[in-house]
Amino acid sequence: MHSSQFQEIINKRRSNRKFDPLVEVPDEVIKKSLERAILSPNSSNMQLWEFYWIKSEAEKSKYEALCLGQSAAKTAKQIVVFVTRKDLWQKRAKWNYDRLKAGIQGEPNKLQKRGLDYYGKLMPLAYRSDIFGVFAFVRRCISFFMGLTKPFIRMGGKADQRITVHKSCALAAQTFMLSITAEGFESCPMEGFDEVRVKKALQLPAGAEINMIIGVGKGTEQGVWGPRFRVPYEEVVFER
């Protein structure tokens, strides 16, 4: 892709809050965009995310209320719920470990052993939790003492883990929205929703969290709330 084409996609992508009721979004557009979202960068390739594609009219009709009456949900032709699954860390760590191990012939070399240790030892250290906070305390101690003499990742408790998985999921959501734009449609990411009821509607376990809900359709002029403006470049970019 030429840089001018990418710039066109960036310029065209707007949060459109009212979609054309007469224009359908083909399933292939959503499927292709979700396949692209799966390719998004994410922390340690743990892929602690799930994407719930709301297709049926009966299911979509629930989301007007769940998204607090937003027109982006009411008029959406397709809806995708982006979900974080920190609770699946053991399954994803094992998946990565097994894939690495399957590619090793004989004794692992230094790089391969580092990979196995990463998913077999470091990921459990980074993600394991207990009700007494013992593992969080151990992570903080390791980070403090290792950080005294050299740069070291500051691992902590559940809040740090949540931030990590939500950042990864948000990257996937952005890839999805850019793909929707490239396919000639519009999207609107929504943070205004009842998370408890959305989790119940999706039958999600306690460890899952809703990252955002994205409505998709053919945008309308009324759906864009004025020209886009941003804080000046000089206020947010600092060169060192």
C-alpha positions as CSV (number, residue, x, y, z in Angstrom):
1,M,0.0,0.0,0.0
2,H,1.3,3.5,-0.9
3,S,1.5,5.9,2.0
4,S,-1.0,8.2,0.4
5,Q,-3.6,5.4,0.5
6,F,-3.0,4.8,4.2
7,Q,-3.3,8.6,4.8
8,E,-6.6,8.5,3.0
9,I,-7.8,5.7,5.3
10,I,-6.7,7.7,8.4
11,N,-8.4,10.8,7.2
12,K,-11.6,9.0,6.3
13,R,-11.9,7.1,9.6
14,R,-14.3,9.0,11.7
15,S,-16.6,7.9,14.6
16,N,-20.0,7.9,12.8
17,R,-22.9,7.8,15.1
18,K,-25.8,7.3,12.7
19,F,-25.7,4.7,10.0
20,D,-27.8,4.4,6.8
21,P,-30.7,2.0,7.4
22,L,-30.9,1.1,3.7
23,V,-27.3,-0.1,3.3
24,E,-26.2,-3.5,4.6
25,V,-22.7,-4.4,5.7
26,P,-21.7,-7.8,4.1
27,D,-20.6,-10.5,6.5
28,E,-17.4,-10.8,4.5
29,V,-16.4,-7.3,5.4
30,I,-16.7,-8.1,9.2
31,K,-15.0,-11.5,8.8
32,K,-12.1,-10.0,6.9
33,S,-11.7,-7.1,9.4
34,L,-11.7,-9.5,12.3
35,E,-9.1,-11.6,10.6
36,R,-7.0,-8.5,10.3
37,A,-7.6,-7.6,14.0
38,I,-6.3,-10.9,15.1
39,L,-3.0,-10.0,13.4
40,S,-2.6,-6.9,15.7
41,P,0.4,-6.6,17.9
42,N,-0.3,-7.7,21.5
43,S,1.7,-8.2,24.7
44,S,3.9,-11.3,24.5
45,N,1.7,-12.8,21.8
46,M,-0.7,-13.9,24.7
47,Q,-3.7,-12.8,22.6
48,L,-5.8,-12.4,25.8
49,W,-8.8,-11.2,23.8
50,E,-12.1,-12.4,22.3
51,F,-14.3,-10.7,19.7
52,Y,-18.1,-11.3,19.8
53,W,-19.7,-10.6,16.4
54,I,-23.4,-9.7,17.0
55,K,-25.1,-10.7,13.8
56,S,-28.7,-11.6,14.4
57,E,-31.4,-9.0,14.5
58,A,-32.7,-10.4,17.8
59,E,-29.2,-10.0,19.4
60,K,-28.5,-6.6,17.9
61,S,-31.8,-5.2,19.2
62,K,-30.6,-5.7,22.8
63,Y,-27.6,-3.4,22.3
64,E,-29.6,-0.2,22.0
65,A,-30.5,-0.5,25.6
66,L,-27.2,-2.0,26.7
67,C,-25.3,0.9,25.0
68,L,-27.6,3.4,26.8
69,G,-29.7,4.4,23.8
70,Q,-26.8,5.4,21.6
71,S,-27.8,5.8,17.9
72,A,-24.5,4.2,16.9
73,A,-25.8,0.9,18.5
74,K,-29.4,1.5,17.4
75,T,-28.6,2.0,13.7
76,A,-25.6,-0.3,13.4
77,K,-25.9,-3.1,10.8
78,Q,-23.2,-5.1,12.5
79,I,-21.8,-4.9,16.1
80,V,-18.6,-6.4,17.5
81,V,-17.8,-6.5,21.2
82,F,-14.1,-6.5,22.1
83,V,-13.5,-8.5,25.3
84,T,-10.3,-9.0,27.4
85,R,-9.7,-12.4,28.8
86,K,-6.9,-12.1,31.4
87,D,-8.3,-15.2,33.0
88,L,-7.2,-17.3,30.0
89,W,-3.5,-16.5,30.6
90,Q,-2.6,-20.2,31.5
91,K,-4.2,-21.5,28.3
92,R,-2.6,-18.9,26.1
93,A,0.9,-19.4,27.7
94,K,0.6,-23.1,27.2
95,W,-0.4,-22.6,23.6
96,N,2.7,-20.5,22.9
97,Y,4.9,-22.9,24.9
98,D,3.6,-26.0,23.0
99,R,4.1,-24.3,19.6
100,L,7.7,-23.4,20.4
101,K,8.4,-26.8,21.8
102,A,7.0,-28.5,18.7
103,G,9.5,-26.7,16.5
104,I,12.5,-27.9,18.5
105,Q,14.5,-30.8,17.2
106,G,16.8,-32.3,19.9
107,E,18.2,-30.1,22.6
108,P,16.9,-26.5,22.5
109,N,19.5,-23.9,21.7
110,K,19.9,-20.8,23.8
111,L,17.2,-18.7,22.0
112,Q,14.8,-21.6,22.1
113,K,15.4,-22.2,25.8
114,R,14.7,-18.5,26.5
115,G,11.4,-18.8,24.6
116,L,10.4,-21.9,26.6
117,D,11.4,-20.2,29.9
118,Y,9.5,-17.1,28.8
119,Y,6.1,-18.9,28.5
120,G,6.9,-21.6,31.1
121,K,8.2,-19.4,33.9
122,L,7.9,-15.7,33.2
123,M,4.3,-15.6,32.1
124,P,3.1,-17.5,35.2
125,L,5.1,-15.1,37.3
126,A,3.5,-12.1,35.5
127,Y,-0.1,-13.3,35.5
128,R,-0.6,-15.6,38.4
129,S,-2.8,-14.2,41.2
130,D,-4.1,-15.2,44.6
131,I,-6.7,-13.8,47.0
132,F,-4.0,-12.9,49.5
133,G,-1.9,-10.9,47.0
134,V,1.2,-13.0,47.6
135,F,2.2,-13.2,43.9
136,A,1.6,-9.4,43.5
137,F,3.9,-8.8,46.5
138,V,6.6,-11.1,45.0
139,R,6.4,-9.3,41.6
140,R,6.8,-5.9,43.3
141,C,9.8,-7.1,45.3
142,I,11.5,-8.6,42.2
143,S,10.8,-5.4,40.3
144,F,12.1,-3.2,43.1
145,F,15.4,-5.1,43.7
146,M,16.1,-5.8,40.1
147,G,15.4,-2.2,39.2
148,L,17.9,-0.9,41.6
149,T,20.8,-1.6,39.3
150,K,19.3,-1.7,35.8
151,P,16.1,-1.0,33.9
152,F,13.5,-3.6,34.7
153,I,9.8,-4.0,34.0
154,R,7.7,-2.9,36.9
155,M,5.4,-5.8,37.5
156,G,2.6,-5.4,40.1
157,G,-0.9,-6.6,40.8
158,K,-4.2,-7.0,39.0
159,A,-4.3,-3.4,37.9
160,D,-1.1,-3.7,35.9
161,Q,-2.4,-7.0,34.3
162,R,-5.7,-5.3,33.4
163,I,-3.9,-2.4,31.7
164,T,-1.7,-4.8,29.7
165,V,-4.6,-6.8,28.3
166,H,-6.8,-3.8,27.6
167,K,-4.0,-2.1,25.7
168,S,-3.6,-5.2,23.5
169,C,-7.3,-5.5,22.9
170,A,-7.6,-1.8,22.0
171,L,-4.9,-2.3,19.4
172,A,-7.0,-5.0,17.8
173,A,-10.0,-2.7,17.9
174,Q,-8.1,0.0,16.1
175,T,-7.0,-2.5,13.4
176,F,-10.6,-3.6,13.0
177,M,-11.8,0.0,12.5
178,L,-9.1,0.9,10.0
179,S,-10.1,-2.2,8.1
180,I,-13.7,-1.3,8.1
181,T,-12.8,2.1,6.7
182,A,-10.6,0.5,4.0
183,E,-13.6,-1.7,3.0
184,G,-15.8,1.4,2.4
185,F,-17.8,1.5,5.6
186,E,-17.8,3.4,8.9
187,S,-17.6,2.5,12.5
188,C,-18.1,4.0,16.0
189,P,-16.3,2.7,19.1
190,M,-18.5,3.0,22.2
191,E,-17.4,3.1,25.8
192,G,-20.9,4.0,27.1
193,F,-22.5,0.7,28.0
194,D,-23.7,-1.4,30.9
195,E,-20.8,-3.8,31.3
196,V,-22.6,-6.0,33.8
197,R,-25.5,-6.5,31.5
198,V,-23.3,-6.9,28.4
199,K,-21.3,-9.6,30.1
200,K,-24.5,-11.3,31.1
201,A,-25.9,-11.1,27.5
202,L,-22.7,-12.7,26.2
203,Q,-22.6,-15.2,29.1
204,L,-19.0,-14.2,30.0
205,P,-17.2,-15.5,33.1
206,A,-16.2,-13.1,35.9
207,G,-12.6,-12.8,34.6
208,A,-13.7,-11.3,31.3
209,E,-14.0,-7.6,30.8
210,I,-15.5,-5.5,28.0
211,N,-12.9,-3.3,26.3
212,M,-15.3,-1.6,23.8
213,I,-18.3,-2.1,21.6
214,I,-18.0,-1.1,17.9
215,G,-21.0,-0.4,15.7
216,V,-20.5,-0.7,12.0
217,G,-22.6,0.5,9.0
218,K,-22.6,2.9,6.1
219,G,-22.1,6.3,7.7
220,T,-24.3,9.3,7.1
221,E,-23.5,13.1,7.2
222,Q,-25.7,13.4,10.3
223,G,-23.6,10.8,12.0
224,V,-20.4,12.9,12.0
225,W,-20.6,15.6,14.7
226,G,-18.8,18.4,13.0
227,P,-15.2,18.7,11.7
228,R,-12.4,16.8,13.4
229,F,-10.0,18.9,15.4
230,R,-7.1,18.0,17.6
231,V,-4.8,19.6,20.1
232,P,-1.8,21.1,18.2
233,Y,1.1,18.8,17.3
234,E,3.5,20.9,19.4
235,E,1.4,20.3,22.6
236,V,1.5,16.6,22.4
237,V,4.8,15.7,20.6
238,F,8.1,16.3,22.4
239,E,11.5,15.6,20.9
240,R,14.4,14.7,23.1
